[in-house]
Amino acid sequence: MNGSNAAESPLSPEDLQRFCDFLYRQTGMSYGEAKRYFIERRIIDRMAVVGTASFAAYMTLLRVGGPETEQLINSFTVNETYFYREDRQLVCLSRALLPEVIARKAPGDLVRIWSVPCATGEEPYSIAIWLLENWPLVDAYNIEIVGSDIDTRVLADAHVGDYGVRALARLPADVADRYFTPAHDSVRQIIQDLRESVKFTYVNLVDRAAMAAQGCFDIIFCRNVLIYFDEASRLDASKNLYDALNPKGFICLGHTESMTRISSRFTVRRFDDAVVYQRPEG
Ligand SMILES: C[S@@+](CC[C@H](N)C(=O)[O-])C[C@H]1O[C@@H](n2cnc3c(N)ncnc32)[C@H](O)[C@@H]1O
């Protein structure tokens, strides 16, 4: 940044590029000149919080890693989500995907479902609620639901499980009443049984080792994140997701996202309610 007053001194094009390269290497998220205002606002806010006087000093702090890098990443993520988002995929989950998955298993076996990224938890909790409400075999299998994200702040919120009116708007009222406490100041908390049924973990989709450490899943929901990546990080994420699937496992993307534009390794499955991608057998 030029000059002494950070708030009035925008980043030079070189500074902006240096910062975007750093963020990209850390997260896969691809920002550039077009988002200059968004980027500068966040950097200025973070510099004010940590009390660094110059952009160069702030970059040095980021390069050291540690808590400020985590806070910076948290401030750049877009965490928009809500219960029963794109619910045709949930219909597909109980009608088509799970029947295929359990055909290869015995009653009591582990079925692993991964919501990555999960943001503030609405997606993995929606999966849990949907299965309790709509899948008669839910008690016959050992269902493990994991929610993961790169943003430590939203993971903490997901643990707490407090939700406002907007997040809950698509849930039928009787369903909300069964799984949430009564509203207090317009906030309802998801019941303890459900909070304990979803495991939340920190994961970076473009970090190969961190992804591998989560083990393999039968079904992955990876929705509305690849839109923030460029082609190279989408490809990296798709490789990591492929390796995280059991053979014949399924992956659901957001409705504006397409795996066929990223990788040819998955089989495209067109079900009545959704298009889903499948890891082949071999
Ligand atoms: C728009 S939300 C999507 C949440 C949910 N899947 C949905 O569709 O409602 C995008 C999430 O992606 C997360 N994210 C961004 N880059 C990531 C990365 N490299 N690894 C894991 N999560 C990431 C953000 O923190 C944010 O919570």
The ligand as a MOL file (V3000), in Angstrom:
LIG
                    3D

  0  0  0     0  0            999 V3000
M  V30 BEGIN CTAB
M  V30 COUNTS 27 29 0 0 0
M  V30 BEGIN ATOM
M  V30 1 C -21.2710 -20.8000 -0.7760 0
M  V30 2 S -20.6500 -21.8370 0.5120 0 CHG=1
M  V30 3 C -21.3970 -23.3880 0.0540 0
M  V30 4 C -21.9920 -24.1170 1.2360 0
M  V30 5 C -22.8630 -25.3200 0.8980 0
M  V30 6 N -22.1000 -26.3510 0.2250 0
M  V30 7 C -24.0530 -24.9210 0.0570 0
M  V30 8 O -24.0510 -25.1670 -1.1620 0
M  V30 9 O -25.0060 -24.3490 0.5830 0 CHG=-1
M  V30 10 C -18.9240 -22.0000 0.0030 0
M  V30 11 C -18.0150 -22.4950 1.1330 0
M  V30 12 O -16.7810 -22.9340 0.5370 0
M  V30 13 C -15.7660 -22.7850 1.5050 0
M  V30 14 N -14.4480 -22.8960 0.8500 0
M  V30 15 C -13.8430 -22.0150 0.0270 0
M  V30 16 N -12.6340 -22.4810 -0.3680 0
M  V30 17 C -12.4940 -23.7030 0.2060 0
M  V30 18 C -11.4630 -24.6810 0.1840 0
M  V30 19 N -10.3380 -24.4990 -0.5310 0
M  V30 20 N -11.6350 -25.8080 0.8930 0
M  V30 21 C -12.7710 -26.0140 1.6250 0
M  V30 22 N -13.7750 -25.1210 1.6950 0
M  V30 23 C -13.6460 -23.9820 0.9870 0
M  V30 24 C -16.0790 -21.4290 2.1130 0
M  V30 25 O -15.4960 -21.2680 3.3790 0
M  V30 26 C -17.6110 -21.4400 2.1530 0
M  V30 27 O -18.0930 -21.7910 3.4400 0
M  V30 END ATOM
M  V30 BEGIN BOND
M  V30 1 1 1 2
M  V30 2 1 2 3
M  V30 3 1 2 10
M  V30 4 1 3 4
M  V30 5 1 4 5
M  V30 6 1 5 6
M  V30 7 1 5 7
M  V30 8 2 7 8
M  V30 9 1 7 9
M  V30 10 1 10 11
M  V30 11 1 11 12
M  V30 12 1 11 26
M  V30 13 1 12 13
M  V30 14 1 13 14
M  V30 15 1 13 24
M  V30 16 1 14 15
M  V30 17 1 14 23
M  V30 18 2 15 16
M  V30 19 1 16 17
M  V30 20 1 17 18
M  V30 21 2 17 23
M  V30 22 1 18 19
M  V30 23 2 18 20
M  V30 24 1 20 21
M  V30 25 2 21 22
M  V30 26 1 22 23
M  V30 27 1 24 25
M  V30 28 1 24 26
M  V30 29 1 26 27
M  V30 END BOND
M  V30 END CTAB
M  END
